[in-house]
Every structure is written in C-alpha cells, then in structure tokens.
Amino acid sequence: MPEELKSNKRQNTITGLKEGDLKALEKIYKEYGNRILNYIRSYFINDPHTAEDLLHDTFISVYNSAGTLRDETKFLSWVYRIAANKCKNYLRKKKRILINSNLTEHKINDLSNSQFPEKELFSIIHNAIDELPVKYKEVYIMHEYHKMKYEEISDILKCSLRTVKYRMEKAFKILIKDIKE
C-alpha cells in the first residue's frame, strides 16, 4: 500500500476517533496495542495482568481525550505519553519500579571484558537498571529497548531534547558506576 494512502487511512481513523467512533478506536487498538503493551511491560510493569489493565486504561484515555489532540502527526507520541503517565501514576500508588524485559544489547562498553559470567552480568545490569531514578530509567528504556530517537522521547515526555540527552548520559554514568561496584 502506498505511503500516502496509508497516511490518509490513518488520518481518517484519527478523525473518526475524535468524533467518538468506537470502530476507529478498535482499529487504533489493533494497530498500536501490541507496541504500547510491550512499552508498558518493558518500561515499568512486571505483572502481565497489571500491564493489560494499564493498556486498557491507556486506550480508554485515548478515546476520551481524542478531542484534545492538537497535532495529529504526533498521534503515536501522544499515545505513548498517555501510557507513560498511566505507568507513572500506577507506580506512584504502588511505590515500586519493576522491569520485565530481556536485555539483548547494552551500550555499556566498559563491561565488555568483564570478569563476570554472562548470566551474572545480565542480573547485575538488570538490577542496576531497576534501581535507576524514574526520570533516567524512562529515557534509558525508551532509547535502548524501544529504539526511540531522542526527538521522539522529547515529544513523549514533554521535555527538551537537551534534557533527554542529559538524562541518557546520566543514566549511563549511574549504570556504569553501580555495575562496577
């Protein structure tokens, strides 16, 4: 399907959503639901039932707030931002931070010649990431797990590009320090 046709179809779906069309919500859920669920799971939530609940809450908010969407070209960033806010609110209530994700790549080059076996290193890195302050962890996970560009992260978190870069740098420094200890 040509990109222009896809874009028009997506635009019509978003317009339908803004008008309260439940079929439009269903289309959007089918198209983006798995991506958002993976984001929720790897970003914060270990329990699959809680992740599903947060996904449903996200799409209820998408439906209820569709009229407030100003820039339809940033629709997906807007959905990610809603999901991130749902996760943050959940975590504030529960006062815990969990990650349920497989680390497949790490940019922590200082550890490439580590004295730790791979399984032990994985556990050490996983625990270090789990201990990161939320504002650094969210940037790290979006960039490293979800391969988002800094500009996308900036849109989702509603902060400057400079702030995103700073938080990423700080996350790496904290991780390297914690892992070396």
PESUL-V892823 format. One record per helix or strand. SS is the DSSP state (2 for helix, 1 for strand). FROM is the first residue (numbers start at 0). TO is the last residue. Records with the same first field share a line. If there is no record, write none. Layout:
SS=FROM-TO / FROM-TO
//
This chain:
2=2-17 / 21-42 / 47-67 / 71-93 / 108-110 / 117-130 / 133-143 / 149-156 / 160-179
//
